[in-house]
């Protein structure tokens, strides 16, 4: 096998791997941002502790 061709092939594989890792990092960062936003939203919600204490039913 030609050394030049082997070198190009190895570099192309490394580039594909680097791009895949970069995309995964971006996806993980977006997931962290979404999770922290949801956590902040849930913490900011007013929860009434008396809700759900009584149950009225009629038949």
KEKE-3310 file (N, C-alpha, C; in steps of 0.2 Angstrom, whole numbers, plus 5000, padded with zeros to 4 digits):
npx = (5004:5002:5011:5008:4994:4990:4992:4984:4972:4972:4972:4960:4951:4954:4949:4935:4932:4936:4926:4914:4916:4916:4903:4896:4899:4893:4880:4879:4881:4870:4860:4863:4860:4847:4842:4846:4838:4825:4825:4827:4815:4805:4809:4805:4791:4776:4770:4756:4754:4743:4735:4726:4724:4711:4697:4683:4668:4655:4641)
npy = (4994:5011:5024:5037:5037:5029:5038:5048:5042:5038:5051:5056:5047:5051:5064:5062:5056:5066:5076:5070:5068:5082:5086:5078:5084:5096:5092:5087:5098:5106:5098:5099:5113:5114:5105:5113:5124:5119:5115:5127:5133:5124:5126:5139:5139:5141:5132:5125:5119:5114:5109:5095:5089:5087:5077:5077:5068:5062:5052)
npz = (5000:4996:5005:5006:5002:5013:5024:5021:5022:5036:5041:5037:5044:5057:5056:5054:5066:5076:5072:5075:5089:5092:5089:5097:5110:5108:5108:5121:5129:5125:5130:5144:5146:5143:5153:5165:5163:5164:5177:5184:5180:5186:5200:5201:5201:5209:5222:5230:5246:5251:5241:5234:5246:5250:5245:5235:5231:5222:5219)
capx = (5000:5006:5012:5004:4987:4989:4993:4978:4966:4972:4970:4952:4948:4955:4945:4929:4932:4936:4920:4909:4917:4914:4895:4893:4900:4888:4873:4879:4880:4863:4856:4864:4857:4840:4840:4846:4832:4819:4826:4825:4807:4802:4810:4801:4784:4773:4767:4752:4755:4736:4731:4726:4723:4704:4694:4675:4666:4648:4639)
capy = (5000:5017:5027:5043:5035:5027:5044:5052:5038:5039:5058:5056:5044:5055:5070:5060:5055:5073:5079:5066:5070:5089:5086:5075:5089:5101:5089:5087:5105:5108:5095:5103:5120:5112:5103:5118:5128:5116:5115:5134:5134:5120:5130:5146:5138:5142:5126:5126:5113:5112:5106:5088:5086:5085:5074:5077:5064:5061:5046)
capz = (5000:4996:5011:5005:5003:5020:5028:5019:5025:5043:5043:5036:5049:5063:5056:5056:5074:5079:5070:5079:5096:5093:5088:5104:5115:5107:5110:5128:5131:5124:5135:5151:5146:5144:5160:5170:5162:5167:5184:5186:5179:5192:5206:5201:5201:5216:5224:5236:5249:5253:5235:5234:5253:5251:5239:5235:5226:5222:5215)
cpx = (5004:5006:5008:4996:4985:4988:4986:4972:4966:4970:4962:4948:4948:4950:4938:4927:4931:4929:4914:4910:4914:4906:4892:4894:4895:4881:4873:4878:4873:4859:4857:4860:4849:4838:4841:4840:4826:4819:4824:4818:4804:4803:4806:4794:4781:4768:4763:4752:4748:4732:4732:4725:4715:4701:4686:4673:4658:4646:4632)
cpy = (5006:5021:5034:5042:5032:5033:5048:5048:5038:5046:5059:5053:5048:5061:5068:5059:5062:5077:5076:5068:5078:5090:5083:5080:5094:5099:5089:5093:5108:5105:5097:5109:5118:5110:5108:5123:5125:5116:5122:5135:5130:5124:5136:5145:5138:5135:5127:5119:5110:5108:5098:5085:5084:5082:5074:5073:5063:5056:5047)
cpz = (5000:5003:5011:5006:5010:5025:5027:5022:5032:5045:5042:5041:5056:5062:5057:5063:5077:5078:5075:5086:5097:5093:5095:5109:5114:5110:5118:5131:5131:5129:5142:5151:5147:5151:5165:5169:5165:5174:5187:5185:5185:5198:5207:5202:5209:5217:5230:5239:5251:5247:5236:5241:5254:5244:5239:5230:5227:5217:5212)
residu = (UNK:UNK:UNK:UNK:UNK:UNK:UNK:UNK:UNK:UNK:UNK:UNK:UNK:UNK:UNK:UNK:UNK:UNK:UNK:UNK:UNK:UNK:UNK:UNK:UNK:UNK:UNK:UNK:UNK:UNK:UNK:UNK:UNK:UNK:UNK:UNK:UNK:UNK:UNK:UNK:UNK:UNK:UNK:UNK:UNK:UNK:UNK:UNK:UNK:UNK:UNK:UNK:UNK:UNK:UNK:UNK:UNK:UNK:UNK)
# end
